[in-house]
């Protein structure tokens, strides 16, 4: 008789916790409660008779047994996902991993023309918090995606969408109580960021400074939360300049330096190297690269009125 795999739900929860190493984030992605995620992990550990994670002050870490299981689960769920796609014959569906801020502020306004010209294309939007390039089995999550960073992801085919410029922003009230005239003045501010401090480290270095070890800072869940926290006066942020032009023009945010800064960070369109894109996914990929190349929004150029079509123009 074929082996029966019990608790496939617990396996799926385990896979997500492996990718995030964070119960709260895993629960958000799975649209369930933290207690439910913890229950499934505990249940799996009890049935296997071994701990899968080490719980430390710095967070979750896979045990040796957990690491072994994670590699098998990633391959297994990837194979299941591929099989489901083939059986369902969904060749026209494109699964795109998107960052919510990028999706809402850049892509959403451009999708209408694409779908008008490609009515047969079906898009399945998969939101992620800049984790797509670091997933154990990204091809099971999406066909391709958008990732923020420096583009150094060896397991992906990487296309930078455009060069970025960064701007330092804060609320008018925060600036009134924290005068900022030179880069060194930021040492007395709370720095807001997502993921890690690499963008701030780059910015300080480009201005001949080091990010102080004692620097006050706050790590936030995603760019939307970072933006609202900046507007509400919690600290100072670095954003791609085009992302916050609306807030700057309306006065919700101010730019204390009145200039933009070069950066090695950018949005990239990435495809797992093990993935062979379907015709529809390749079509979407080519459209994204063409439209982003036409726009050049990060260089401060006026938005072009290029036609979003499915042809190779």
C-alpha positions as CSV (number, residue, x, y, z in Angstrom):
1,X,0.0,0.0,0.0
2,X,1.2,3.6,-0.7
3,X,2.5,5.5,2.3
4,X,-0.1,7.8,3.8
5,X,1.3,11.3,4.7
6,X,-0.5,12.5,7.7
7,X,-1.1,16.1,8.6
8,X,-0.3,17.7,5.2
9,X,-1.5,21.0,6.7
10,X,1.2,20.8,9.4
11,X,3.7,20.2,6.6
12,X,2.6,23.3,4.8
13,X,2.8,25.4,8.0
14,X,6.2,23.9,8.7
15,X,7.4,24.9,5.2
16,X,6.3,28.5,5.7
17,X,7.9,28.8,9.1
18,X,11.1,27.5,7.6
19,X,11.0,30.2,4.9
20,X,10.3,33.1,7.4
21,X,11.8,31.8,10.7
22,X,9.1,33.9,12.2
23,X,5.8,32.6,13.6
24,X,4.1,35.9,13.3
25,X,5.1,36.5,9.7
26,X,4.2,32.9,8.8
27,X,0.7,33.3,10.3
28,X,0.2,36.5,8.3
29,X,1.2,34.9,5.0
30,X,-1.0,31.9,5.7
31,X,-3.9,34.1,6.8
32,X,-4.2,32.3,10.1
33,X,-3.4,32.9,13.8
34,X,0.0,32.6,15.5
35,X,-1.5,30.0,17.9
36,X,-2.6,27.9,14.9
37,X,0.9,28.0,13.5
38,X,2.5,27.1,16.9
39,X,0.0,24.2,17.3
40,X,0.9,22.7,13.9
41,X,4.6,22.9,14.6
42,X,4.2,21.4,18.1
43,X,2.0,18.6,16.7
44,X,4.6,17.8,14.0
45,X,7.4,17.7,16.6
46,X,5.4,15.5,18.9
47,X,4.6,13.0,16.2
48,X,8.2,12.9,14.9
49,X,9.6,12.7,18.4
50,X,12.2,15.4,17.8
51,X,12.4,19.2,17.9
52,X,12.4,20.9,14.5
53,X,13.3,24.4,15.7
54,X,15.6,25.9,18.4
55,X,13.9,28.8,20.0
56,X,16.4,31.4,21.1
57,X,16.4,35.0,22.2
58,X,17.3,35.9,18.6
59,X,14.5,34.0,17.0
60,X,13.9,30.5,15.5
61,X,16.6,28.3,14.1
62,X,16.2,24.9,12.4
63,X,17.6,21.9,14.2
64,X,19.6,19.3,12.2
65,X,16.4,17.3,12.0
66,X,14.4,20.3,11.0
67,X,16.9,21.2,8.3
68,X,16.7,17.7,6.8
69,X,12.9,17.7,6.8
70,X,12.8,21.2,5.3
71,X,14.9,20.1,2.3
72,X,12.6,17.2,1.6
73,X,9.4,19.2,2.2
74,X,10.6,22.0,-0.2
75,X,11.2,19.4,-3.0
76,X,8.0,17.6,-2.2
77,X,5.7,20.7,-2.2
78,X,7.5,22.0,-5.3
79,X,6.7,18.8,-7.1
80,X,3.1,18.8,-5.9
81,X,2.7,22.4,-7.1
82,X,4.1,21.6,-10.5
83,X,1.8,18.5,-10.8
84,X,-1.3,20.5,-9.8
85,X,-0.5,23.1,-12.4
86,X,0.0,20.5,-15.2
87,X,-3.2,18.6,-14.3
88,X,-5.3,21.8,-14.0
89,X,-3.9,22.9,-17.4
90,X,-3.5,26.5,-16.3
91,X,-0.9,27.4,-18.9
92,X,-2.4,30.9,-19.2
93,X,-2.1,31.7,-15.5
94,X,1.0,33.7,-14.5
95,X,1.9,33.6,-10.8
96,X,3.7,36.8,-9.9
97,X,5.4,37.4,-6.5
98,X,5.0,41.1,-5.8
99,X,6.0,43.6,-3.1
100,X,2.8,45.3,-1.9
101,X,4.2,48.9,-2.2
102,X,5.6,48.2,-5.7
103,X,2.3,46.6,-6.8
104,X,0.1,49.4,-5.5
105,X,2.3,52.4,-6.6
106,X,3.7,51.2,-9.9
107,X,2.2,48.1,-11.3
108,X,-1.5,48.5,-10.6
109,X,-1.8,51.7,-12.8
110,X,-0.2,49.9,-15.8
111,X,-2.0,46.5,-15.7
112,X,-5.2,47.7,-17.3
113,X,-3.7,48.2,-20.7
114,X,-1.8,44.9,-20.5
115,X,-5.0,42.9,-19.7
116,X,-6.9,44.8,-22.4
117,X,-4.4,43.7,-25.0
118,X,-4.0,40.3,-23.5
119,X,-7.5,39.2,-22.4
120,X,-6.4,35.6,-22.2
121,X,-3.8,36.2,-19.6
122,X,-4.7,35.3,-16.0
123,X,-2.6,36.8,-13.2
124,X,-2.3,35.3,-9.7
125,X,-0.7,37.9,-7.5
126,X,1.4,36.4,-4.6
127,X,2.4,39.1,-2.0
128,X,5.7,38.7,-0.2
129,X,7.8,40.9,2.1
130,X,11.0,40.8,0.1
131,X,11.4,37.1,0.9
132,X,10.9,35.6,-2.6
133,X,14.6,35.4,-3.4
134,X,15.3,33.6,-0.1
135,X,12.6,31.0,-0.2
136,X,13.6,27.3,-0.1
137,X,11.4,26.5,-3.1
138,X,10.5,29.8,-4.9
139,X,9.2,28.0,-8.0
140,X,6.4,26.6,-5.9
141,X,5.4,30.1,-4.8
142,X,5.5,31.9,-8.1
143,X,6.7,31.8,-11.7
144,X,8.6,35.0,-11.4
145,X,8.6,38.0,-9.1
146,X,9.9,41.5,-8.1
147,X,12.5,41.7,-5.4
148,X,14.2,44.8,-3.9
149,X,18.0,44.6,-3.3
150,X,21.3,44.6,-5.0
151,X,20.5,41.8,-7.5
152,X,23.0,39.3,-6.1
153,X,20.8,36.2,-6.1
154,X,22.7,33.4,-7.8
155,X,19.8,31.0,-8.0
156,X,17.8,33.5,-10.1
157,X,17.9,35.1,-13.5
158,X,17.9,38.8,-12.5
159,X,16.9,41.9,-14.5
160,X,17.2,45.3,-12.9
161,X,14.1,47.2,-13.8
162,X,15.7,50.7,-13.5
163,X,18.4,52.6,-11.6
164,X,17.1,54.1,-8.3
165,X,17.6,57.3,-6.4
166,X,17.0,57.4,-2.7
167,X,15.5,60.3,-0.7
168,X,15.7,61.0,3.0
169,X,12.2,61.9,4.4
170,X,10.5,62.6,7.7
171,X,7.3,64.4,8.8
172,X,7.3,68.2,9.2
173,X,6.7,67.8,12.9
174,X,9.6,65.4,13.3
175,X,11.9,67.8,11.5
176,X,10.7,70.7,13.7
177,X,11.9,68.8,16.8
178,X,14.9,67.1,15.2
179,X,16.7,69.7,13.1
180,X,18.5,68.1,10.2
181,X,21.0,70.1,8.2
182,X,23.9,67.7,7.6
183,X,24.1,63.9,7.3
184,X,25.8,63.8,10.7
185,X,22.6,65.1,12.2
186,X,20.9,61.8,11.5
187,X,22.9,60.3,14.4
188,X,20.4,61.9,16.7
189,X,17.3,60.6,14.9
190,X,15.4,57.3,14.9
191,X,16.1,55.5,11.6
192,X,13.2,53.5,10.2
193,X,13.9,50.6,7.9
194,X,12.6,47.2,6.6
195,X,14.6,43.9,6.6
196,X,17.9,45.3,7.7
197,X,20.1,48.4,7.9
198,X,22.1,47.9,4.6
199,X,20.4,50.8,2.9
200,X,21.3,53.1,5.8
201,X,24.8,51.7,6.0
202,X,25.3,52.5,2.3
203,X,23.9,56.0,2.7
204,X,26.1,56.8,5.7
205,X,29.1,55.4,3.8
206,X,28.4,57.5,0.7
207,X,28.3,60.6,2.9
208,X,31.7,59.8,4.5
209,X,30.2,58.5,7.8
210,X,29.6,55.2,9.6
211,X,26.3,54.1,11.0
212,X,26.8,54.5,14.7
213,X,26.5,51.3,16.8
214,X,24.3,53.2,19.2
215,X,22.0,54.5,16.5
216,X,18.3,54.6,17.5
217,X,16.4,52.6,14.9
218,X,13.1,50.7,14.3
219,X,12.6,47.7,12.0
220,X,9.1,47.6,10.4
221,X,7.2,44.8,8.8
222,X,6.8,46.3,5.3
223,X,7.1,49.5,3.2
224,X,3.5,50.5,3.7
225,X,3.9,50.4,7.5
226,X,7.3,52.2,7.2
227,X,5.6,55.0,5.1
228,X,2.7,55.5,7.6
229,X,5.2,55.4,10.5
230,X,7.3,58.1,8.8
231,X,4.2,60.3,8.2
232,X,3.2,59.8,11.8
233,X,6.5,61.1,13.0
234,X,8.2,58.0,14.4
235,X,11.5,58.7,12.6
236,X,13.4,59.2,9.4
237,X,13.3,56.9,6.3
238,X,15.0,56.2,3.1
239,X,12.7,55.6,0.1
240,X,13.0,55.3,-3.6
241,X,12.3,58.9,-4.6
242,X,9.5,58.1,-7.0
243,X,7.6,56.2,-4.3
244,X,7.0,59.2,-2.1
245,X,6.6,62.0,-4.6
246,X,2.9,62.3,-3.7
247,X,3.5,62.6,0.0
248,X,6.3,65.2,-0.6
249,X,4.1,67.3,-2.9
250,X,1.2,67.2,-0.5
251,X,3.4,68.1,2.5
252,X,2.8,64.9,4.4
253,X,6.6,64.3,4.2
254,X,9.5,66.6,3.8
255,X,13.0,66.2,2.4
256,X,15.4,67.9,4.8
257,X,18.4,67.7,2.3
258,X,16.5,68.7,-0.8
259,X,18.3,66.2,-3.0
260,X,18.3,62.5,-4.0
261,X,21.2,60.0,-3.5
262,X,22.7,57.3,-5.6
263,X,22.2,53.7,-4.5
264,X,23.1,50.2,-5.5
265,X,19.7,49.0,-4.5
266,X,16.8,48.6,-7.0
267,X,13.7,46.7,-7.9
268,X,14.6,43.6,-9.9
269,X,12.5,41.1,-11.9
270,X,13.7,37.7,-11.0
271,X,13.0,34.1,-12.3
272,X,14.1,30.9,-10.5
273,X,16.8,29.3,-12.6
274,X,15.0,25.9,-12.4
275,X,11.9,27.4,-13.8
276,X,11.0,27.2,-17.5
277,X,8.5,30.1,-18.0
278,X,5.3,29.3,-19.8
279,X,4.5,31.4,-22.9
280,X,2.1,33.5,-20.8
281,X,4.8,34.0,-18.1
282,X,7.4,34.9,-20.7
283,X,5.0,37.4,-22.2
284,X,4.5,39.0,-18.8
285,X,8.2,39.1,-18.2
286,X,8.9,40.7,-21.6
287,X,6.2,43.3,-21.0
288,X,7.5,44.2,-17.6
289,X,11.1,44.7,-18.9
290,X,9.8,46.8,-21.8
291,X,7.5,49.0,-19.8
292,X,10.0,49.6,-17.0
293,X,12.7,50.4,-19.5
294,X,10.4,53.0,-21.1
295,X,9.4,54.6,-17.9
296,X,12.7,55.4,-16.3
297,X,10.7,56.8,-13.4
298,X,13.6,56.6,-10.9
299,X,15.7,59.0,-12.9
300,X,13.1,61.7,-12.6
301,X,12.0,61.6,-16.2
302,X,8.4,62.5,-17.1
303,X,6.3,59.4,-17.4
304,X,6.1,58.2,-20.9
305,X,2.8,57.3,-22.5
306,X,4.0,54.1,-24.1
307,X,1.4,51.6,-25.2
308,X,1.2,48.6,-23.0
309,X,0.7,45.8,-25.4
310,X,1.5,42.1,-25.8
311,X,3.4,42.6,-29.0
312,X,7.2,42.9,-29.3
313,X,7.2,46.6,-30.1
